[in-house]
């Protein structure tokens, strides 16, 4: 395959990935509205270029840890959409037998280690996994995704310090969508230059346009290559924006509607599609075919989850630990 053909193939794969994410998340919002999905639900709409670009830049054996806004990462890591949707329904055929729900997707067979409901909770886990890989002499990279709000947590500073001190094969992937729940970055953190904060630990730091999927992919590919070569950790800041509220419970009263609309003009899917069409690399017919394939996959997963069985009552205490002597 020539470099030109390889580049076009990658572009179409990235577009397909973003469409799969968008259609999945739109369906989740619909199902939440009719009570099929319950509990907390955090959608990734608007941020698709981050997961799509970054996950394609990693190797299959690399470890991935994400936040509670992790549906996209699980999907692109290879967790079947049927298993994801069944998990959000609380069904036994879900990737965690329905015990985890939206915020705790997990599949060790695909090196996807969550899904973590604690802000910054994945960072110490990532340090441990990267340390294990270094001690075992593997070439695996651990990619840990988190939001800019997690950088105010002590766990972030501890993780950065140890990763730099021990030169661990760890890729810090910060999805900066400007709002930690309902609080703007400038209202909660005195140093808003996230790369400067990472660089204070002597960790190479790169800021990339998180609305440009090719830019995310190339920057992440280079960073992962550096980490894999044994040169220690790297920090990535993906400058992005979520088009929906923090969660389905959030009335979203803290953002100016004009700001949201302004960011939507740079939406990762339509801007990338327009670029491919302008270059003659994509027709409307081809785009509609990719979109139809994504919608069909989502419809199949929703139907599967709807028909799936709940876990038997006799299994509800399985894997629940009770200390000896307690009642």
C-alpha positions in Angstrom: 0.0 0.0 0.0 1.4 3.4 -1.0 1.7 6.2 1.6 -1.1 8.0 0.0 -3.4 5.0 0.1 -2.4 4.3 3.7 -3.2 7.8 4.7 -6.6 7.8 3.0 -7.4 4.4 4.6 -6.5 5.7 8.0 -8.6 8.8 7.5 -11.7 6.8 6.6 -11.1 4.5 9.6 -10.9 7.5 11.9 -14.1 8.9 10.4 -15.9 5.6 10.9 -14.7 5.4 14.5 -16.0 8.9 15.2 -19.4 8.0 13.6 -19.6 4.8 15.7 -19.0 6.9 18.9 -21.5 9.6 18.0 -24.3 7.2 17.1 -23.7 5.1 20.2 -23.8 8.1 22.5 -26.9 9.5 20.8 -28.6 6.2 21.3 -27.6 6.1 24.9 -29.1 9.5 25.5 -32.4 8.3 23.9 -32.4 5.1 26.0 -31.7 7.0 29.1 -34.7 9.3 28.4 -37.1 6.3 28.3 -35.6 4.7 31.4 -33.8 1.8 29.7 -30.4 3.0 31.0 -30.3 4.3 34.5 -27.9 5.8 37.0 -25.3 8.3 35.9 -24.5 8.7 32.2 -21.7 10.9 30.8 -21.7 11.4 27.1 -18.7 11.9 24.8 -20.5 13.9 22.1 -18.1 16.5 20.7 -14.9 14.8 22.0 -14.9 12.0 19.5 -11.6 13.0 17.8 -9.7 12.4 21.1 -10.5 8.7 21.6 -10.6 8.0 17.8 -7.2 9.6 17.1 -5.5 8.3 20.3 -6.7 4.7 20.3 -5.7 4.2 16.7 -2.2 5.3 17.6 -1.7 2.6 20.3 -0.7 -1.0 19.9 -3.2 -3.8 20.7 -1.1 -4.9 23.7 -1.0 -1.5 25.2 -3.0 -0.9 28.4 -5.8 1.7 28.5 -7.4 3.3 31.5 -10.2 5.9 31.2 -12.6 7.9 33.3 -16.3 7.6 33.8 -16.8 9.2 30.3 -15.3 6.1 28.8 -17.9 4.5 26.4 -15.8 5.6 23.4 -12.5 4.3 24.7 -14.1 0.9 25.4 -15.7 0.7 22.0 -12.6 1.6 20.1 -10.5 -0.7 22.3 -12.5 -3.5 20.9 -15.1 -4.2 23.6 -18.1 -5.4 21.6 -20.9 -2.8 21.4 -23.4 -5.4 22.4 -21.5 -6.0 25.7 -21.2 -2.3 26.3 -24.9 -1.7 25.8 -25.9 -4.7 27.8 -23.7 -3.4 30.7 -25.5 -0.1 30.6 -28.8 -1.9 30.8 -27.5 -3.8 33.8 -27.8 -7.1 32.0 -25.9 -10.3 32.7 -24.3 -10.4 29.2 -22.7 -7.0 29.8 -18.9 -6.7 29.9 -19.1 -6.7 33.7 -22.2 -8.8 34.1 -24.3 -5.6 34.6 -22.5 -4.9 37.9 -20.6 -1.8 36.7 -22.9 0.1 34.4 -22.0 3.2 32.4 -19.1 4.4 34.5 -17.3 1.0 35.0 -16.8 -0.6 31.6 -13.9 -3.1 31.8 -12.4 -5.8 29.7 -9.0 -7.2 30.7 -8.9 -9.5 27.6 -8.6 -6.3 25.5 -6.3 -4.5 27.9 -9.1 -2.1 28.8 -9.0 -1.5 32.6 -11.9 0.9 33.1 -13.9 3.0 33.5 -13.3 4.7 36.9 -15.9 6.8 38.7 -13.4 8.5 41.0 -11.9 11.7 39.5 -8.2 11.0 39.0 -8.7 7.4 40.3 -7.1 5.8 37.2 -3.8 7.7 37.6 -2.3 5.6 40.4 -3.5 2.4 38.7 -1.7 3.5 35.6 1.5 4.1 37.5 1.3 0.6 39.0 0.7 -1.0 35.6 3.5 0.9 33.9 5.9 0.0 36.7 5.0 -3.7 36.3 5.7 -3.4 32.6 9.1 -1.8 33.2 10.1 -4.4 35.8 9.1 -7.2 33.4 10.9 -5.6 30.5 7.9 -5.4 28.2 7.5 -2.8 25.4 3.9 -2.1 26.5 2.7 1.5 26.9 0.0 2.4 29.5 -2.3 5.2 28.3 -4.2 6.9 31.0 -7.1 9.2 30.0 -8.4 11.9 32.4 -10.0 15.3 32.4 -8.3 18.6 33.3 -10.3 18.6 36.6 -8.2 15.6 37.7 -5.1 17.7 37.5 -6.3 19.4 40.7 -6.2 16.1 42.5 -3.2 14.9 44.6 -3.3 11.6 42.7 -2.2 13.5 39.5 0.8 15.0 41.1 1.8 11.8 42.8 1.4 9.9 39.5 3.4 12.5 37.5 6.2 12.6 40.1 6.6 8.8 40.3 6.3 8.3 36.5 9.1 10.9 36.0 11.2 9.7 38.8 11.1 6.1 37.7 11.0 6.9 34.0 7.9 4.7 33.4 6.3 3.8 30.1 3.2 5.9 30.8 1.3 8.2 28.4 -0.8 10.8 30.2 -3.8 11.7 28.0 -5.6 14.8 29.4 -8.9 15.5 27.6 -9.3 19.2 28.4 -12.9 20.1 27.8 -12.6 23.3 29.9 -15.2 22.4 32.5 -14.7 20.0 35.5 -18.3 19.2 36.0 -19.7 22.7 36.2 -16.6 24.6 37.1 -14.5 26.4 34.4 -10.8 25.7 34.5 -9.8 29.3 35.2 -12.2 29.4 38.3 -10.6 26.3 39.9 -6.9 26.2 39.0 -4.4 29.0 39.2 -2.2 27.5 36.5 -4.3 27.0 33.4 -1.3 26.1 31.2 -1.6 22.3 31.7 1.5 21.5 29.7 3.5 23.9 31.8 2.3 22.1 34.9 3.3 18.7 33.4 6.7 20.1 32.3 7.4 21.1 35.9 7.9 17.4 36.6 10.4 17.3 33.7 7.9 15.3 31.6 7.7 16.2 27.8 4.3 17.8 27.2 2.4 18.4 24.0 -0.8 20.3 23.4 -2.8 19.3 20.4 -6.1 20.4 18.8 -8.5 17.8 20.2 -11.1 18.6 17.6 -8.8 17.5 14.8 -8.6 13.7 14.6 -5.6 13.5 12.4 -3.7 15.9 14.6 -4.6 13.8 17.7 -3.5 10.6 16.0 -0.1 11.9 14.8 0.8 13.6 18.1 -0.2 10.5 20.1 1.6 8.2 17.7 4.8 10.1 18.1 4.4 10.3 21.9 3.7 6.6 22.2 6.7 5.8 20.1 8.9 7.8 22.4 7.5 6.2 25.5 7.8 2.7 24.0 11.5 3.4 23.2 12.2 3.7 27.0 12.4 7.5 27.1 10.0 7.8 30.0 6.5 9.3 30.3 4.8 11.9 28.0 1.9 14.2 28.7 -0.7 15.0 26.1 -3.3 17.8 26.3 -6.2 17.3 23.9 -8.0 20.7 23.7 -11.6 19.6 23.2 -15.2 20.4 24.2 -18.2 18.4 25.2 -21.4 19.5 23.4 -23.7 17.9 26.0 -23.9 18.6 29.7 -21.5 17.0 32.2 -24.1 14.2 32.8 -27.7 13.5 32.1 -28.5 15.0 35.5 -26.7 18.3 34.7 -29.0 21.3 33.7 -25.9 22.9 32.1 -26.5 26.4 33.4 -22.9 27.4 33.8 -22.0 27.8 30.1 -23.0 30.4 27.6 -25.1 28.9 24.8 -23.2 31.0 22.3 -19.9 29.3 23.5 -21.4 25.9 22.9 -22.5 26.9 19.4 -19.1 28.3 18.6 -17.4 25.1 19.5 -20.0 23.1 17.5 -18.8 25.0 14.4 -15.5 23.1 14.9 -17.2 19.7 15.5 -14.8 16.9 14.8 -17.0 14.9 12.6 -18.4 17.5 10.2 -15.2 19.4 10.0 -13.2 16.3 9.1 -15.9 15.1 6.7 -15.8 18.5 4.9 -12.0 18.3 4.7 -12.1 14.9 3.1 -14.8 15.9 0.6 -12.9 19.0 -0.3 -9.9 16.9 -1.1 -11.9 14.5 -3.2 -11.3 11.7 -0.8 -14.9 11.2 0.3 -18.3 11.3 -1.5 -21.6 12.0 0.2 -22.6 8.4 -0.8 -19.6 6.9 0.9 -20.2 9.1 4.0 -23.8 7.9 4.2 -22.7 4.3 3.9 -20.3 4.7 6.9 -23.0 6.4 8.9 -25.6 3.7 8.0 -23.2 1.0 9.1 -22.6 2.8 12.5 -26.4 3.2 13.0 -27.0 -0.4 12.2 -24.4 -1.6 14.7 -26.0 0.6 17.4 -29.5 -0.6 16.6 -28.3 -4.2 16.8 -26.6 -3.6 20.2 -29.7 -1.9 21.7 -32.0 -4.7 20.5 -29.6 -7.2 22.0 -29.4 -5.4 25.3 -33.2 -5.0 25.4 -33.7 -8.8 25.0 -30.8 -9.9 27.3 -31.5 -11.5 30.6 -30.8 -10.0 34.0 -28.4 -11.9 36.3 -30.2 -14.6 38.3 -31.1 -13.6 41.8 -28.9 -16.5 43.2 -25.9 -14.9 41.6 -26.3 -11.4 43.0 -23.9 -11.9 45.9 -21.2 -13.5 43.7 -17.9 -11.7 44.0 -19.1 -9.7 47.0 -16.5 -9.9 49.7 -17.6 -10.2 53.3 -15.0 -10.2 56.1 -15.0 -13.4 58.2 -17.1 -13.1 61.3 -19.3 -10.2 60.0 -23.0 -10.7 59.4 
